[in-house]
Amino acid sequence: MTTPRTEHLVLPGVLTAEQAAATVAGILAAQREDGAIPWFRGHHLDPWDHTEAAMALDAAGEHEAAERAYEWLARHQNEDGSWYAAYADGAHDDVTDRGRETNFVAYIAVGVWHHYLSTGDDVFLDRMWPAVYAAVEFVLRLQQPGGQIGWRRDDDGTPTRDALLTGSSSIHQALRCALAIAEQREEPQPDWELAVGALRHAIRRHPERFLDKDRYSMDWYYPVLGGALTGAEAKARIEESWDRFVVPGLGVRCVVPNPWVTGGESCELALALWATGESDRALEILQSIQHLRDAASGMYWTGYVFDDDAVWPRELTTWTAGSLLLAVAALGGHEATCAVFSGERLPLGLDPDCCA
């Protein structure tokens, strides 16, 4: 018998109720009292993975813990609306990478919208709106004329104009969530609508505007996961490189031709498959990575080198566990998770085919 908050986290061959509870407990154990969620205690925090883990906590009904994670972001946001790329063990005053990566910064909008849909807490949404607004404005200052988003601003303020397809696809989802927040608060943002339309057009029609990272599986599925490609286009993209990246029975390669499958990429692919209506294949992917589960902690190893039969690196990360819980939550029908990753209730912005 499962409890109401974990029944959607039970999935045959992936998680029992007890295993789901252990994984949630593992993330909670890594969270600091101030709300920060590092990769694991003693490692660094980055804002994107911190948010991913917080979303998993909301999917598990741990709303207070998730809210503390978002409050950490609001308290430690830089004056320009950004966060740094890495903080040692989640300590806000111990920055180990002072670059500011645009997809890291934008992702707060996805987490805040997911928390709102999970709780219906209008006070929380109002409280987080200034942080979301400032983050989006920071990101859009790095948007290029072709619609793509420069991936980083260095500590000296120098913007990197080169764009990453994975990062821009993640930003596409984040901008749509930010627009949903603005719409809920009745504060229209027409400039954001234009920006997300131009970005979607670049992702769908202009691969030459992004750095060539074709060897990485994230560049394969992220345009689908981020909602820029849908329907037949999304399915065709998944089919195109399936055999290149998926290792049957083991999971998804991080990068070809390396014999290394990773939990995070596998779970994200499962989410992308679910979003295209391929729930059966999503389940198969999640079942295939159970060799990464650490039974003692309920957490998941980052990856596995199958040529050497070696777990590598030897780290149990909150974001890998978080991505697994979110994928299971989507397949289990968790309303907020389904809405965020299906694109339901997310504004599209300007028709991408109207953009030059």
Salt bridges, closest charged atoms under 4 A:
ASP34 OD2 - ARG32 NH2 3.14
ASP58 OD1 - HIS63 ND1 2.69
ASP58 OD2 - HIS115 ND1 2.65
GLU62 OE2 - ARG5 NH2 2.90
GLU67 OE1 - HIS115 NE2 3.86
GLU67 OE2 - ARG127 NH2 2.53
GLU71 OE2 - ARG127 NH2 3.18
ASP80 OD2 - ARG100 NH1 2.49
ASP89 OD2 - ARG32 NH1 3.71
ASP89 OD2 - ARG41 NH2 2.81
ASP97 OD1 - ARG152 NH2 3.02
GLU101 OE2 - ARG152 NH1 3.45
ASP126 OD1 - ARG185 NE 2.98
ASP154 OD1 - ARG152 NE 3.13
ASP155 OD2 - ARG98 NE 3.56
GLU187 OE2 - ARG185 NH1 2.44
GLU208 OE2 - HIS206 ND1 2.74
ASP214 OD2 - ARG244 NH1 2.96
GLU233 OE1 - ARG204 NH2 2.81
GLU233 OE2 - ARG205 NH1 2.88
GLU239 OE2 - ARG281 NH2 2.23
GLU278 OE1 - ARG281 NE 3.77
ASP353 OD1 - ARG205 NE 3.44
